[in-house]
Amino acid sequence: VLKVVENLGVSYVRSNESYKTKLGAELRKLKFPYKALAEDDYEARRKDHISHFILRLAYCQSEDLRRWFLQQEMDLLRYRFNELTDSLRQKFLEHVNLSFEAISEDLKNELANELYMSTPGLSMTKVKEQMFYKVGLADAVDLFRARRVFIKDGFAYVPLKEIDAIVTNNYRAKLSKALALTARSLPSIQSDERLQPLLNHLSHSYIGPDYSVQKNTGKISLEQIDAFSMKSFPLCMRQLHKALRDNHHLRHGGRMQYGLFLKGIGLTLEQALEFWKKEFIRGKVDADKFDKGYAYSIRHSYGKEGRRTDYTPYSCMKIIMSNPPSQGDYHGCPFRHSDPELLKQKLQSYKIPPSGITQILELVKGMHYQLACQKYFELTHDVDDIGFSLNHPNQYFVESQRLLSGGRELKKELSSSGNSQQKCNSQESMNSNSTPTSSNTTADAELEGLEAYFTED
């Protein structure tokens, strides 16, 4: 739900009707009880509350996570509050102890001209119909700054339709404090082996096609990879491919991220071994050293060694939120982990127009990394709106190939890889000689149970 809120908040102006209509449709599609208060549905509100506090635990773990969670929760609250009727808004304000004093009809008539002149969007008729609240100036700073309310004797006279700004500011302060307090309790939570893997997994989770290799094995040849990297690879994989071709080597993090991506687009185990070996022996690794030191981890990622787990490609959230690159590494998300000036230079070298680069950098500045990647897709494919939310590098490849080829059979094969990413995505942090931990497997199973609970009809 919060991911949908983020995507729509960047794609639309939050206050306009198209945003409200689209968000309402998406929430209904997700069966989210956004009108639970109006319907007085106890079970729906219970699920809403439980899911919020679970996510509060998961998203208090870093400053970036807290900031993201806070913004999406505020946007969701604003939408839900504005969907309430006037009487239900009043009931909500009383429930959360924001009992601002509603001015009397006599005082409203006395101040009618001032209220009309100082409150944009309200006709005189609407002023007389609208309920106004007398609010301390400290609580209405944003409205005062935007010149949207009448000020007198240190009080703002706020119409009911504008009270959402005060509600969301109050909510921001309380939730921010609550997240900080929850973060202080993390040491005790981290000692619980049952809970910590689940919370880590939630903040990195991806629910969607896993792009497993079974559906599309052998659909591409090694000779196509260079051309694909220029036309259909997301920036993270394009960066890794270029680094591999330039240096004839990638460190472990890069090999894992790029190797599983190539597996997902259709490389067989035999093709993968040939691809990596040919490139590595062009550098400082001879064939014997490759067979002894690197071939095992490739077979392991294909489920042929160790516990024989069939690993799936990394999702965007996995790449963004874990294992940041250090000096000499090329893995990670360029929009998240690159210096903005270096990112700008890279985009310029790929012939992205200046206006597009500005848009991408603005999204990066706002920490909308996946939306920046969506904008990169639109600019490199010359489309105005890709029509989907980008959550996975292999999804980028599939959609690019579908767009470039008109959806011929190969691309249909690729896009049908609809197994759940939940299967193995939490087992990704393996070393070249290691096997995944059982705690992550447990986290997957527990998360599936949570999802089933929150998506019941």
Disulfide bonds with the S-S distance in Angstrom:
none
